[in-house]
């Protein structure tokens, strides 16, 4: 299975970027986004959603953010 790393630059952002003090995170692409979201919702670990971008974040037990993306 191939892996990728994405580096994000918030071009033009002048205001502070606050995501709980954890500015780095890992992202996973899931084949069944709706099923993953349902599971994470039941687990109570969704910490931020962005429906416009079609993604959401969960937190691991140590509070690290994990981005969940649909396979496109």
C-alpha positions as CSV (number, residue, x, y, z in Angstrom):
1,X,0.0,0.0,0.0
2,X,1.5,3.4,-0.9
3,X,1.7,6.1,1.7
4,X,1.8,9.9,1.3
5,X,2.7,12.8,3.5
6,X,0.9,16.1,3.1
7,X,2.3,19.4,4.2
8,X,-0.2,22.1,4.6
9,X,0.5,25.8,4.3
10,X,-2.3,28.2,5.2
11,X,-1.3,30.8,2.7
12,X,-2.6,34.3,3.5
13,X,-3.6,33.5,7.1
14,X,-2.7,36.3,9.4
15,X,-4.8,35.4,12.4
16,X,-3.6,32.8,14.8
17,X,-4.4,29.2,14.0
18,X,-5.7,27.4,17.1
19,X,-6.4,23.7,17.1
20,X,-5.8,23.0,20.7
21,X,-2.1,23.6,20.6
22,X,-1.4,20.6,18.5
23,X,-0.4,22.0,15.2
24,X,0.7,18.7,13.6
25,X,-1.5,15.7,12.9
26,X,-1.7,12.6,10.8
27,X,-4.5,12.0,8.3
28,X,-6.1,8.7,7.2
29,X,-8.1,8.2,4.1
30,X,-11.1,5.8,4.6
31,X,-13.0,3.9,2.0
32,X,-16.3,4.1,3.8
33,X,-16.4,7.7,5.2
34,X,-20.0,7.4,6.5
35,X,-19.3,4.2,8.4
36,X,-16.1,5.7,9.9
37,X,-17.9,8.8,10.9
38,X,-20.7,6.8,12.5
39,X,-18.2,4.7,14.5
40,X,-16.2,7.7,15.7
41,X,-19.4,9.5,16.6
42,X,-20.5,6.4,18.8
43,X,-17.0,6.4,20.3
44,X,-17.3,10.1,21.2
45,X,-13.9,11.0,19.8
46,X,-14.9,13.5,17.0
47,X,-13.5,16.9,18.1
48,X,-14.0,19.0,15.0
49,X,-15.9,18.6,11.7
50,X,-15.7,20.6,8.5
51,X,-18.6,19.4,6.3
52,X,-17.8,22.0,3.7
53,X,-14.4,20.4,3.1
54,X,-15.8,16.9,3.7
55,X,-13.5,15.9,6.6
56,X,-13.4,15.7,10.4
57,X,-10.9,15.2,13.2
58,X,-10.8,12.7,16.0
59,X,-8.5,12.7,19.0
60,X,-6.4,9.8,20.2
61,X,-6.3,9.0,24.0
62,X,-3.3,11.5,24.4
63,X,-5.2,14.3,22.6
64,X,-3.3,14.1,19.3
65,X,-5.5,15.0,16.3
66,X,-6.2,12.6,13.5
67,X,-7.8,13.8,10.3
68,X,-10.3,11.5,8.6
69,X,-10.7,12.0,4.8
70,X,-12.9,10.2,2.4
71,X,-11.3,8.2,-0.5
72,X,-11.9,10.2,-3.6
